[in-house]
């Protein structure tokens, strides 16, 4: 076991390479979380090109609602799910 001390907390890792993979996965998930609105926007632009004018108008009205729900889910995950118990 290798112990890594960070701000007076000791985390135990099973192998010497495990801290590297933990930080790498954390960085990848964080980057995906930050980039996801842009990824969804690009996918929506790709999909919107195949819609009729009337369908585009319905989609434009739903965009702020989807963005609000996405931000609310991120805040919920940060405030409620990631708090230590």
PDB file of N, CA, C and O in Angstrom:
ATOM      1  N   UNK A   1       0.830  -1.176   0.000  1.00  0.00           N
ATOM      2  CA  UNK A   1       0.000   0.000   0.000  1.00  0.00           C
ATOM      3  C   UNK A   1       0.881   1.249   0.000  1.00  0.00           C
ATOM      4  O   UNK A   1       1.868   1.337   0.731  1.00  0.00           O
ATOM      5  N   UNK A   2       0.509   2.182  -0.814  1.00  0.00           N
ATOM      6  CA  UNK A   2       1.192   3.456  -0.889  1.00  0.00           C
ATOM      7  C   UNK A   2       0.236   4.512  -0.372  1.00  0.00           C
ATOM      8  O   UNK A   2      -0.923   4.554  -0.785  1.00  0.00           O
ATOM      9  N   UNK A   3       0.699   5.357   0.518  1.00  0.00           N
ATOM     10  CA  UNK A   3      -0.167   6.411   1.068  1.00  0.00           C
ATOM     11  C   UNK A   3       0.197   7.740   0.434  1.00  0.00           C
ATOM     12  O   UNK A   3       1.375   8.069   0.300  1.00  0.00           O
ATOM     13  N   UNK A   4      -0.799   8.490   0.050  1.00  0.00           N
ATOM     14  CA  UNK A   4      -0.611   9.815  -0.518  1.00  0.00           C
ATOM     15  C   UNK A   4      -1.261  10.809   0.427  1.00  0.00           C
ATOM     16  O   UNK A   4      -2.464  10.738   0.680  1.00  0.00           O
ATOM     17  N   UNK A   5      -0.470  11.731   0.946  1.00  0.00           N
ATOM     18  CA  UNK A   5      -0.994  12.694   1.902  1.00  0.00           C
ATOM     19  C   UNK A   5      -1.337  13.985   1.185  1.00  0.00           C
ATOM     20  O   UNK A   5      -0.487  14.590   0.531  1.00  0.00           O
ATOM     21  N   UNK A   6      -2.595  14.405   1.313  1.00  0.00           N
ATOM     22  CA  UNK A   6      -3.066  15.630   0.709  1.00  0.00           C
ATOM     23  C   UNK A   6      -3.861  16.396   1.755  1.00  0.00           C
ATOM     24  O   UNK A   6      -4.922  15.945   2.187  1.00  0.00           O
ATOM     25  N   UNK A   7      -3.351  17.550   2.160  1.00  0.00           N
ATOM     26  CA  UNK A   7      -4.043  18.414   3.135  1.00  0.00           C
ATOM     27  C   UNK A   7      -4.507  17.643   4.368  1.00  0.00           C
ATOM     28  O   UNK A   7      -5.687  17.662   4.720  1.00  0.00           O
ATOM     29  N   UNK A   8      -3.601  16.993   4.988  1.00  0.00           N
ATOM     30  CA  UNK A   8      -3.811  16.253   6.229  1.00  0.00           C
ATOM     31  C   UNK A   8      -4.793  15.098   6.094  1.00  0.00           C
ATOM     32  O   UNK A   8      -5.295  14.603   7.103  1.00  0.00           O
ATOM     33  N   UNK A   9      -5.074  14.665   4.898  1.00  0.00           N
ATOM     34  CA  UNK A   9      -5.866  13.456   4.682  1.00  0.00           C
ATOM     35  C   UNK A   9      -4.961  12.416   4.052  1.00  0.00           C
ATOM     36  O   UNK A   9      -4.137  12.737   3.197  1.00  0.00           O
ATOM     37  N   UNK A  10      -5.111  11.210   4.463  1.00  0.00           N
ATOM     38  CA  UNK A  10      -4.294  10.133   3.925  1.00  0.00           C
ATOM     39  C   UNK A  10      -5.177   9.211   3.093  1.00  0.00           C
ATOM     40  O   UNK A  10      -6.161   8.667   3.593  1.00  0.00           O
ATOM     41  N   UNK A  11      -4.825   9.038   1.829  1.00  0.00           N
ATOM     42  CA  UNK A  11      -5.561   8.148   0.941  1.00  0.00           C
ATOM     43  C   UNK A  11      -4.695   6.936   0.657  1.00  0.00           C
ATOM     44  O   UNK A  11      -3.509   7.080   0.362  1.00  0.00           O
ATOM     45  N   UNK A  12      -5.255   5.773   0.738  1.00  0.00           N
ATOM     46  CA  UNK A  12      -4.509   4.546   0.500  1.00  0.00           C
ATOM     47  C   UNK A  12      -4.739   4.076  -0.929  1.00  0.00           C
ATOM     48  O   UNK A  12      -5.875   4.012  -1.398  1.00  0.00           O
ATOM     49  N   UNK A  13      -3.664   3.753  -1.604  1.00  0.00           N
ATOM     50  CA  UNK A  13      -3.728   3.233  -2.962  1.00  0.00           C
ATOM     51  C   UNK A  13      -3.113   1.838  -2.980  1.00  0.00           C
ATOM     52  O   UNK A  13      -2.153   1.574  -2.256  1.00  0.00           O
ATOM     53  N   UNK A  14      -3.648   0.962  -3.788  1.00  0.00           N
ATOM     54  CA  UNK A  14      -3.203  -0.429  -3.836  1.00  0.00           C
ATOM     55  C   UNK A  14      -1.901  -0.608  -4.599  1.00  0.00           C
ATOM     56  O   UNK A  14      -1.169  -1.563  -4.338  1.00  0.00           O
ATOM     57  N   UNK A  15      -1.591   0.282  -5.533  1.00  0.00           N
ATOM     58  CA  UNK A  15      -0.360   0.152  -6.306  1.00  0.00           C
ATOM     59  C   UNK A  15       0.242   1.539  -6.527  1.00  0.00           C
ATOM     60  O   UNK A  15      -0.443   2.548  -6.364  1.00  0.00           O
ATOM     61  N   UNK A  16       1.522   1.589  -6.898  1.00  0.00           N
ATOM     62  CA  UNK A  16       2.164   2.889  -7.108  1.00  0.00           C
ATOM     63  C   UNK A  16       1.587   3.676  -8.290  1.00  0.00           C
ATOM     64  O   UNK A  16       1.687   4.903  -8.314  1.00  0.00           O
ATOM     65  N   UNK A  17       0.994   2.998  -9.260  1.00  0.00           N
ATOM     66  CA  UNK A  17       0.456   3.706 -10.424  1.00  0.00           C
ATOM     67  C   UNK A  17      -0.995   4.137 -10.249  1.00  0.00           C
ATOM     68  O   UNK A  17      -1.519   4.895 -11.065  1.00  0.00           O
ATOM     69  N   UNK A  18      -1.642   3.662  -9.200  1.00  0.00           N
ATOM     70  CA  UNK A  18      -3.059   3.981  -9.012  1.00  0.00           C
ATOM     71  C   UNK A  18      -3.336   5.478  -8.853  1.00  0.00           C
ATOM     72  O   UNK A  18      -4.327   5.958  -9.405  1.00  0.00           O
ATOM     73  N   UNK A  19      -2.499   6.250  -8.116  1.00  0.00           N
ATOM     74  CA  UNK A  19      -2.777   7.693  -8.042  1.00  0.00           C
ATOM     75  C   UNK A  19      -2.780   8.368  -9.409  1.00  0.00           C
ATOM     76  O   UNK A  19      -3.581   9.271  -9.648  1.00  0.00           O
ATOM     77  N   UNK A  20      -1.897   7.941 -10.307  1.00  0.00           N
ATOM     78  CA  UNK A  20      -1.863   8.496 -11.658  1.00  0.00           C
ATOM     79  C   UNK A  20      -3.184   8.261 -12.369  1.00  0.00           C
ATOM     80  O   UNK A  20      -3.737   9.174 -12.982  1.00  0.00           O
ATOM     81  N   UNK A  21      -3.698   7.016 -12.286  1.00  0.00           N
ATOM     82  CA  UNK A  21      -4.934   6.694 -12.985  1.00  0.00           C
ATOM     83  C   UNK A  21      -6.136   7.374 -12.351  1.00  0.00           C
ATOM     84  O   UNK A  21      -7.079   7.738 -13.053  1.00  0.00           O
ATOM     85  N   UNK A  22      -6.118   7.550 -11.046  1.00  0.00           N
ATOM     86  CA  UNK A  22      -7.215   8.253 -10.381  1.00  0.00           C
ATOM     87  C   UNK A  22      -7.281   9.687 -10.881  1.00  0.00           C
ATOM     88  O   UNK A  22      -8.352  10.174 -11.244  1.00  0.00           O
ATOM     89  N   UNK A  23      -6.117  10.376 -10.901  1.00  0.00           N
ATOM     90  CA  UNK A  23      -6.097  11.766 -11.357  1.00  0.00           C
ATOM     91  C   UNK A  23      -6.402  11.884 -12.850  1.00  0.00           C
ATOM     92  O   UNK A  23      -7.033  12.847 -13.286  1.00  0.00           O
ATOM     93  N   UNK A  24      -5.951  10.901 -13.628  1.00  0.00           N
ATOM     94  CA  UNK A  24      -6.238  10.920 -15.061  1.00  0.00           C
ATOM     95  C   UNK A  24      -7.739  10.754 -15.319  1.00  0.00           C
ATOM     96  O   UNK A  24      -8.313  11.489 -16.122  1.00  0.00           O
ATOM     97  N   UNK A  25      -8.369   9.803 -14.650  1.00  0.00           N
ATOM     98  CA  UNK A  25      -9.809   9.614 -14.820  1.00  0.00           C
ATOM     99  C   UNK A  25     -10.582  10.831 -14.340  1.00  0.00           C
ATOM    100  O   UNK A  25     -11.551  11.248 -14.975  1.00  0.00           O
ATOM    101  N   UNK A  26     -10.155  11.397 -13.222  1.00  0.00           N
ATOM    102  CA  UNK A  26     -10.814  12.586 -12.703  1.00  0.00           C
ATOM    103  C   UNK A  26     -10.724  13.734 -13.701  1.00  0.00           C
ATOM    104  O   UNK A  26     -11.704  14.451 -13.906  1.00  0.00           O
ATOM    105  N   UNK A  27      -9.565  13.918 -14.322  1.00  0.00           N
ATOM    106  CA  UNK A  27      -9.397  14.970 -15.323  1.00  0.00           C
ATOM    107  C   UNK A  27     -10.252  14.706 -16.561  1.00  0.00           C
ATOM    108  O   UNK A  27     -10.840  15.635 -17.114  1.00  0.00           O
ATOM    109  N   UNK A  28     -10.325  13.456 -16.997  1.00  0.00           N
ATOM    110  CA  UNK A  28     -11.123  13.132 -18.177  1.00  0.00           C
ATOM    111  C   UNK A  28     -12.608  13.340 -17.922  1.00  0.00           C
ATOM    112  O   UNK A  28     -13.305  13.889 -18.775  1.00  0.00           O
ATOM    113  N   UNK A  29     -13.108  12.912 -16.765  1.00  0.00           N
ATOM    114  CA  UNK A  29     -14.526  13.113 -16.446  1.00  0.00           C
ATOM    115  C   UNK A  29     -14.838  14.591 -16.269  1.00  0.00           C
ATOM    116  O   UNK A  29     -15.897  15.057 -16.689  1.00  0.00           O
ATOM    117  N   UNK A  30     -13.926  15.330 -15.650  1.00  0.00           N
ATOM    118  CA  UNK A  30     -14.133  16.775 -15.498  1.00  0.00           C
ATOM    119  C   UNK A  30     -14.166  17.477 -16.840  1.00  0.00           C
ATOM    120  O   UNK A  30     -14.997  18.358 -17.062  1.00  0.00           O
ATOM    121  N   UNK A  31     -13.265  17.093 -17.741  1.00  0.00           N
ATOM    122  CA  UNK A  31     -13.244  17.697 -19.073  1.00  0.00           C
ATOM    123  C   UNK A  31     -14.519  17.359 -19.844  1.00  0.00           C
ATOM    124  O   UNK A  31     -15.062  18.210 -20.548  1.00  0.00           O
ATOM    125  N   UNK A  32     -14.994  16.131 -19.714  1.00  0.00           N
ATOM    126  CA  UNK A  32     -16.239  15.745 -20.382  1.00  0.00           C
ATOM    127  C   UNK A  32     -17.420  16.534 -19.824  1.00  0.00           C
ATOM    128  O   UNK A  32     -18.310  16.935 -20.573  1.00  0.00           O
ATOM    129  N   UNK A  33     -17.428  16.754 -18.519  1.00  0.00           N
ATOM    130  CA  UNK A  33     -18.504  17.522 -17.907  1.00  0.00           C
ATOM    131  C   UNK A  33     -18.489  18.969 -18.388  1.00  0.00           C
ATOM    132  O   UNK A  33     -19.540  19.536 -18.686  1.00  0.00           O
ATOM    133  N   UNK A  34     -17.316  19.561 -18.464  1.00  0.00           N
ATOM    134  CA  UNK A  34     -17.199  20.955 -18.911  1.00  0.00           C
ATOM    135  C   UNK A  34     -17.520  21.074 -20.402  1.00  0.00           C
ATOM    136  O   UNK A  34     -18.150  22.043 -20.825  1.00  0.00           O
ATOM    137  N   UNK A  35     -17.095  20.100 -21.193  1.00  0.00           N
ATOM    138  CA  UNK A  35     -17.291  20.166 -22.645  1.00  0.00           C
ATOM    139  C   UNK A  35     -18.671  19.702 -23.103  1.00  0.00           C
ATOM    140  O   UNK A  35     -19.046  19.954 -24.249  1.00  0.00           O
ATOM    141  N   UNK A  36     -19.431  19.037 -22.249  1.00  0.00           N
ATOM    142  CA  UNK A  36     -20.699  18.454 -22.694  1.00  0.00           C
ATOM    143  C   UNK A  36     -21.698  19.466 -23.253  1.00  0.00           C
ATOM    144  O   UNK A  36     -22.382  19.126 -24.219  1.00  0.00           O
ATOM    145  N   UNK A  37     -21.836  20.684 -22.721  1.00  0.00           N
ATOM    146  CA  UNK A  37     -22.773  21.607 -23.378  1.00  0.00           C
ATOM    147  C   UNK A  37     -22.371  21.924 -24.820  1.00  0.00           C
ATOM    148  O   UNK A  37     -23.232  22.048 -25.691  1.00  0.00           O
ATOM    149  N   UNK A  38     -21.084  22.053 -25.070  1.00  0.00           N
ATOM    150  CA  UNK A  38     -20.610  22.335 -26.429  1.00  0.00           C
ATOM    151  C   UNK A  38     -20.808  21.135 -27.341  1.00  0.00           C
ATOM    152  O   UNK A  38     -21.150  21.294 -28.513  1.00  0.00           O
ATOM    153  N   UNK A  39     -20.597  19.944 -26.816  1.00  0.00           N
ATOM    154  CA  UNK A  39     -20.806  18.723 -27.600  1.00  0.00           C
ATOM    155  C   UNK A  39     -22.284  18.589 -27.976  1.00  0.00           C
ATOM    156  O   UNK A  39     -22.615  18.298 -29.125  1.00  0.00           O
ATOM    157  N   UNK A  40     -23.174  18.806 -26.992  1.00  0.00           N
ATOM    158  CA  UNK A  40     -24.606  18.725 -27.269  1.00  0.00           C
ATOM    159  C   UNK A  40     -25.049  19.800 -28.257  1.00  0.00           C
ATOM    160  O   UNK A  40     -25.911  19.558 -29.102  1.00  0.00           O
ATOM    161  N   UNK A  41     -24.459  20.983 -28.147  1.00  0.00           N
ATOM    162  CA  UNK A  41     -24.803  22.064 -29.074  1.00  0.00           C
ATOM    163  C   UNK A  41     -24.416  21.688 -30.501  1.00  0.00           C
ATOM    164  O   UNK A  41     -25.184  21.928 -31.433  1.00  0.00           O
ATOM    165  N   UNK A  42     -23.240  21.104 -30.679  1.00  0.00           N
ATOM    166  CA  UNK A  42     -22.809  20.686 -32.021  1.00  0.00           C
ATOM    167  C   UNK A  42     -23.698  19.566 -32.556  1.00  0.00           C
ATOM    168  O   UNK A  42     -24.025  19.553 -33.743  1.00  0.00           O
ATOM    169  N   UNK A  43     -24.088  18.637 -31.704  1.00  0.00           N
ATOM    170  CA  UNK A  43     -24.999  17.578 -32.144  1.00  0.00           C
ATOM    171  C   UNK A  43     -26.363  18.147 -32.523  1.00  0.00           C
ATOM    172  O   UNK A  43     -26.987  17.693 -33.482  1.00  0.00           O
ATOM    173  N   UNK A  44     -26.827  19.156 -31.756  1.00  0.00           N
ATOM    174  CA  UNK A  44     -28.112  19.782 -32.072  1.00  0.00           C
ATOM    175  C   UNK A  44     -28.022  20.516 -33.405  1.00  0.00           C
ATOM    176  O   UNK A  44     -28.963  20.456 -34.196  1.00  0.00           O
ATOM    177  N   UNK A  45     -26.914  21.207 -33.675  1.00  0.00           N
ATOM    178  CA  UNK A  45     -26.762  21.896 -34.961  1.00  0.00           C
ATOM    179  C   UNK A  45     -26.777  20.903 -36.117  1.00  0.00           C
ATOM    180  O   UNK A  45     -27.326  21.189 -37.181  1.00  0.00           O
ATOM    181  N   UNK A  46     -26.173  19.736 -35.906  1.00  0.00           N
ATOM    182  CA  UNK A  46     -26.175  18.707 -36.939  1.00  0.00           C
ATOM    183  C   UNK A  46     -27.596  18.183 -37.170  1.00  0.00           C
ATOM    184  O   UNK A  46     -28.011  17.989 -38.313  1.00  0.00           O
ATOM    185  N   UNK A  47     -28.328  17.960 -36.096  1.00  0.00           N
ATOM    186  CA  UNK A  47     -29.694  17.437 -36.203  1.00  0.00           C
ATOM    187  C   UNK A  47     -30.655  18.497 -36.735  1.00  0.00           C
ATOM    188  O   UNK A  47     -31.565  18.178 -37.500  1.00  0.00           O
ATOM    189  N   UNK A  48     -30.462  19.747 -36.339  1.00  0.00           N
ATOM    190  CA  UNK A  48     -31.374  20.827 -36.720  1.00  0.00           C
ATOM    191  C   UNK A  48     -31.380  21.070 -38.233  1.00  0.00           C
ATOM    192  O   UNK A  48     -32.371  21.553 -38.782  1.00  0.00           O
ATOM    193  N   UNK A  49     -30.294  20.741 -38.890  1.00  0.00           N
ATOM    194  CA  UNK A  49     -30.221  20.945 -40.336  1.00  0.00           C
ATOM    195  C   UNK A  49     -31.243  20.090 -41.090  1.00  0.00           C
ATOM    196  O   UNK A  49     -31.622  20.420 -42.214  1.00  0.00           O
ATOM    197  N   UNK A  50     -31.685  18.999 -40.476  1.00  0.00           N
ATOM    198  CA  UNK A  50     -32.626  18.106 -41.167  1.00  0.00           C
ATOM    199  C   UNK A  50     -34.090  18.366 -40.788  1.00  0.00           C
ATOM    200  O   UNK A  50     -34.973  17.618 -41.209  1.00  0.00           O
ATOM    201  N   UNK A  51     -34.356  19.406 -40.008  1.00  0.00           N
ATOM    202  CA  UNK A  51     -35.723  19.678 -39.566  1.00  0.00           C
ATOM    203  C   UNK A  51     -36.429  20.680 -40.477  1.00  0.00           C
ATOM    204  O   UNK A  51     -35.791  21.479 -41.163  1.00  0.00           O
ATOM    205  N   UNK A  52     -37.756  20.617 -40.469  1.00  0.00           N
ATOM    206  CA  UNK A  52     -38.558  21.619 -41.170  1.00  0.00           C
ATOM    207  C   UNK A  52     -38.595  22.903 -40.347  1.00  0.00           C
ATOM    208  O   UNK A  52     -38.233  22.907 -39.171  1.00  0.00           O
ATOM    209  N   UNK A  53     -39.035  23.992 -40.974  1.00  0.00           N
ATOM    210  CA  UNK A  53     -39.062  25.294 -40.314  1.00  0.00           C
ATOM    211  C   UNK A  53     -39.922  25.266 -39.043  1.00  0.00           C
ATOM    212  O   UNK A  53     -39.537  25.833 -38.020  1.00  0.00           O
ATOM    213  N   UNK A  54     -41.066  24.618 -39.107  1.00  0.00           N
ATOM    214  CA  UNK A  54     -41.966  24.550 -37.944  1.00  0.00           C
ATOM    215  C   UNK A  54     -41.320  23.761 -36.794  1.00  0.00           C
ATOM    216  O   UNK A  54     -41.462  24.124 -35.626  1.00  0.00           O
ATOM    217  N   UNK A  55     -40.623  22.702 -37.134  1.00  0.00           N
ATOM    218  CA  UNK A  55     -39.960  21.891 -36.108  1.00  0.00           C
ATOM    219  C   UNK A  55     -38.796  22.656 -35.479  1.00  0.00           C
ATOM    220  O   UNK A  55     -38.535  22.516 -34.284  1.00  0.00           O
ATOM    221  N   UNK A  56     -38.111  23.447 -36.265  1.00  0.00           N
ATOM    222  CA  UNK A  56     -37.013  24.260 -35.725  1.00  0.00           C
ATOM    223  C   UNK A  56     -37.525  25.264 -34.703  1.00  0.00           C
ATOM    224  O   UNK A  56     -36.863  25.514 -33.695  1.00  0.00           O
ATOM    225  N   UNK A  57     -38.697  25.841 -34.952  1.00  0.00           N
ATOM    226  CA  UNK A  57     -39.264  26.824 -34.026  1.00  0.00           C
ATOM    227  C   UNK A  57     -39.579  26.166 -32.679  1.00  0.00           C
ATOM    228  O   UNK A  57     -39.365  26.777 -31.632  1.00  0.00           O
ATOM    229  N   UNK A  58     -40.080  24.942 -32.694  1.00  0.00           N
ATOM    230  CA  UNK A  58     -40.364  24.234 -31.441  1.00  0.00           C
ATOM    231  C   UNK A  58     -39.074  23.932 -30.692  1.00  0.00           C
ATOM    232  O   UNK A  58     -39.024  24.038 -29.466  1.00  0.00           O
ATOM    233  N   UNK A  59     -38.056  23.565 -31.408  1.00  0.00           N
ATOM    234  CA  UNK A  59     -36.772  23.253 -30.772  1.00  0.00           C
ATOM    235  C   UNK A  59     -36.109  24.470 -30.165  1.00  0.00           C
ATOM    236  O   UNK A  59     -35.480  24.368 -29.112  1.00  0.00           O
ATOM    237  N   UNK A  60     -36.236  25.619 -30.807  1.00  0.00           N
ATOM    238  CA  UNK A  60     -35.628  26.838 -30.292  1.00  0.00           C
ATOM    239  C   UNK A  60     -36.268  27.256 -28.980  1.00  0.00           C
ATOM    240  O   UNK A  60     -35.585  27.807 -28.116  1.00  0.00           O
ATOM    241  N   UNK A  61     -37.542  27.011 -28.808  1.00  0.00           N
ATOM    242  CA  UNK A  61     -38.211  27.346 -27.559  1.00  0.00           C
ATOM    243  C   UNK A  61     -37.809  26.444 -26.403  1.00  0.00           C
ATOM    244  O   UNK A  61     -37.897  26.847 -25.243  1.00  0.00           O
ATOM    245  N   UNK A  62     -37.376  25.250 -26.702  1.00  0.00           N
ATOM    246  CA  UNK A  62     -36.997  24.298 -25.656  1.00  0.00           C
ATOM    247  C   UNK A  62     -35.543  24.440 -25.218  1.00  0.00           C
ATOM    248  O   UNK A  62     -35.170  23.906 -24.174  1.00  0.00           O
ATOM    249  N   UNK A  63     -34.726  25.134 -25.975  1.00  0.00           N
ATOM    250  CA  UNK A  63     -33.305  25.261 -25.642  1.00  0.00           C
ATOM    251  C   UNK A  63     -33.043  25.848 -24.260  1.00  0.00           C
ATOM    252  O   UNK A  63     -32.249  25.276 -23.513  1.00  0.00           O
ATOM    253  N   UNK A  64     -33.672  26.968 -23.881  1.00  0.00           N
ATOM    254  CA  UNK A  64     -33.408  27.498 -22.535  1.00  0.00           C
ATOM    255  C   UNK A  64     -33.847  26.542 -21.419  1.00  0.00           C
ATOM    256  O   UNK A  64     -33.206  26.476 -20.370  1.00  0.00           O
ATOM    257  N   UNK A  65     -34.911  25.819 -21.640  1.00  0.00           N
ATOM    258  CA  UNK A  65     -35.362  24.847 -20.644  1.00  0.00           C
ATOM    259  C   UNK A  65     -34.375  23.705 -20.464  1.00  0.00           C
ATOM    260  O   UNK A  65     -34.103  23.271 -19.345  1.00  0.00           O
ATOM    261  N   UNK A  66     -33.842  23.224 -21.584  1.00  0.00           N
ATOM    262  CA  UNK A  66     -32.852  22.152 -21.505  1.00  0.00           C
ATOM    263  C   UNK A  66     -31.576  22.638 -20.819  1.00  0.00           C
ATOM    264  O   UNK A  66     -30.994  21.920 -20.007  1.00  0.00           O
ATOM    265  N   UNK A  67     -31.150  23.836 -21.141  1.00  0.00           N
ATOM    266  CA  UNK A  67     -29.950  24.385 -20.507  1.00  0.00           C
ATOM    267  C   UNK A  67     -30.171  24.570 -19.006  1.00  0.00           C
ATOM    268  O   UNK A  67     -29.277  24.288 -18.208  1.00  0.00           O
ATOM    269  N   UNK A  68     -31.351  25.040 -18.621  1.00  0.00           N
ATOM    270  CA  UNK A  68     -31.653  25.206 -17.198  1.00  0.00           C
ATOM    271  C   UNK A  68     -31.663  23.884 -16.447  1.00  0.00           C
ATOM    272  O   UNK A  68     -31.137  23.790 -15.338  1.00  0.00           O
ATOM    273  N   UNK A  69     -32.264  22.860 -17.052  1.00  0.00           N
ATOM    274  CA  UNK A  69     -32.280  21.538 -16.414  1.00  0.00           C
ATOM    275  C   UNK A  69     -30.873  20.962 -16.310  1.00  0.00           C
ATOM    276  O   UNK A  69     -30.538  20.326 -15.311  1.00  0.00           O
ATOM    277  N   UNK A  70     -30.054  21.178 -17.323  1.00  0.00           N
ATOM    278  CA  UNK A  70     -28.683  20.694 -17.293  1.00  0.00           C
ATOM    279  C   UNK A  70     -27.897  21.360 -16.171  1.00  0.00           C
ATOM    280  O   UNK A  70     -27.181  20.686 -15.429  1.00  0.00           O
ATOM    281  N   UNK A  71     -28.024  22.671 -16.041  1.00  0.00           N
ATOM    282  CA  UNK A  71     -27.319  23.381 -14.977  1.00  0.00           C
ATOM    283  C   UNK A  71     -27.846  22.985 -13.604  1.00  0.00           C
ATOM    284  O   UNK A  71     -27.064  22.854 -12.663  1.00  0.00           O
ATOM    285  N   UNK A  72     -29.141  22.795 -13.473  1.00  0.00           N
ATOM    286  CA  UNK A  72     -29.707  22.365 -12.193  1.00  0.00           C
ATOM    287  C   UNK A  72     -29.188  20.985 -11.799  1.00  0.00           C
ATOM    288  O   UNK A  72     -28.916  20.744 -10.623  1.00  0.00           O
ATOM    289  N   UNK A  73     -29.051  20.090 -12.752  1.00  0.00           N
ATOM    290  CA  UNK A  73     -28.519  18.756 -12.465  1.00  0.00           C
ATOM    291  C   UNK A  73     -27.059  18.827 -12.037  1.00  0.00           C
ATOM    292  O   UNK A  73     -26.635  18.084 -11.152  1.00  0.00           O
ATOM    293  N   UNK A  74     -26.288  19.716 -12.660  1.00  0.00           N
ATOM    294  CA  UNK A  74     -24.891  19.872 -12.249  1.00  0.00           C
ATOM    295  C   UNK A  74     -24.787  20.419 -10.835  1.00  0.00           C
ATOM    296  O   UNK A  74     -23.964  19.949 -10.049  1.00  0.00           O
ATOM    297  N   UNK A  75     -25.606  21.399 -10.503  1.00  0.00           N
ATOM    298  CA  UNK A  75     -25.587  21.963  -9.146  1.00  0.00           C
ATOM    299  C   UNK A  75     -26.035  20.911  -8.139  1.00  0.00           C
ATOM    300  O   UNK A  75     -25.436  20.793  -7.070  1.00  0.00           O
ATOM    301  N   UNK A  76     -27.072  20.146  -8.456  1.00  0.00           N
ATOM    302  CA  UNK A  76     -27.538  19.076  -7.577  1.00  0.00           C
ATOM    303  C   UNK A  76     -26.437  18.052  -7.343  1.00  0.00           C
ATOM    304  O   UNK A  76     -26.198  17.640  -6.208  1.00  0.00           O
ATOM    305  N   UNK A  77     -25.773  17.646  -8.405  1.00  0.00           N
ATOM    306  CA  UNK A  77     -24.695  16.674  -8.266  1.00  0.00           C
ATOM    307  C   UNK A  77     -23.555  17.188  -7.409  1.00  0.00           C
ATOM    308  O   UNK A  77     -22.971  16.434  -6.630  1.00  0.00           O
ATOM    309  N   UNK A  78     -23.237  18.457  -7.545  1.00  0.00           N
ATOM    310  CA  UNK A  78     -22.139  19.032  -6.773  1.00  0.00           C
ATOM    311  C   UNK A  78     -22.536  19.244  -5.320  1.00  0.00           C
ATOM    312  O   UNK A  78     -21.777  18.900  -4.414  1.00  0.00           O
ATOM    313  N   UNK A  79     -23.708  19.803  -5.089  1.00  0.00           N
ATOM    314  CA  UNK A  79     -24.134  20.164  -3.726  1.00  0.00           C
ATOM    315  C   UNK A  79     -24.644  18.975  -2.921  1.00  0.00           C
ATOM    316  O   UNK A  79     -24.395  18.896  -1.718  1.00  0.00           O
ATOM    317  N   UNK A  80     -25.349  18.053  -3.561  1.00  0.00           N
ATOM    318  CA  UNK A  80     -26.000  16.978  -2.823  1.00  0.00           C
ATOM    319  C   UNK A  80     -25.232  15.662  -2.938  1.00  0.00           C
ATOM    320  O   UNK A  80     -24.925  15.038  -1.923  1.00  0.00           O
ATOM    321  N   UNK A  81     -24.925  15.240  -4.146  1.00  0.00           N
ATOM    322  CA  UNK A  81     -24.333  13.924  -4.330  1.00  0.00           C
ATOM    323  C   UNK A  81     -22.863  13.848  -3.954  1.00  0.00           C
ATOM    324  O   UNK A  81     -22.394  12.788  -3.537  1.00  0.00           O
ATOM    325  N   UNK A  82     -22.125  14.940  -4.090  1.00  0.00           N
ATOM    326  CA  UNK A  82     -20.682  14.867  -3.825  1.00  0.00           C
ATOM    327  C   UNK A  82     -20.303  15.314  -2.419  1.00  0.00           C
ATOM    328  O   UNK A  82     -19.114  15.411  -2.112  1.00  0.00           O
ATOM    329  N   UNK A  83     -21.273  15.587  -1.561  1.00  0.00           N
ATOM    330  CA  UNK A  83     -20.939  15.966  -0.182  1.00  0.00           C
ATOM    331  C   UNK A  83     -20.657  14.707   0.630  1.00  0.00           C
ATOM    332  O   UNK A  83     -21.391  13.723   0.543  1.00  0.00           O
ATOM    333  N   UNK A  84     -19.597  14.749   1.411  1.00  0.00           N
ATOM    334  CA  UNK A  84     -19.291  13.552   2.227  1.00  0.00           C
ATOM    335  C   UNK A  84     -20.299  13.395   3.372  1.00  0.00           C
ATOM    336  O   UNK A  84     -20.767  14.380   3.942  1.00  0.00           O
ATOM    337  N   UNK A  85     -20.614  12.172   3.686  1.00  0.00           N
ATOM    338  CA  UNK A  85     -21.579  11.918   4.768  1.00  0.00           C
ATOM    339  C   UNK A  85     -20.876  11.305   5.938  1.00  0.00           C
ATOM    340  O   UNK A  85     -21.507  11.014   6.954  1.00  0.00           O
TER     341      UNK A  85
END
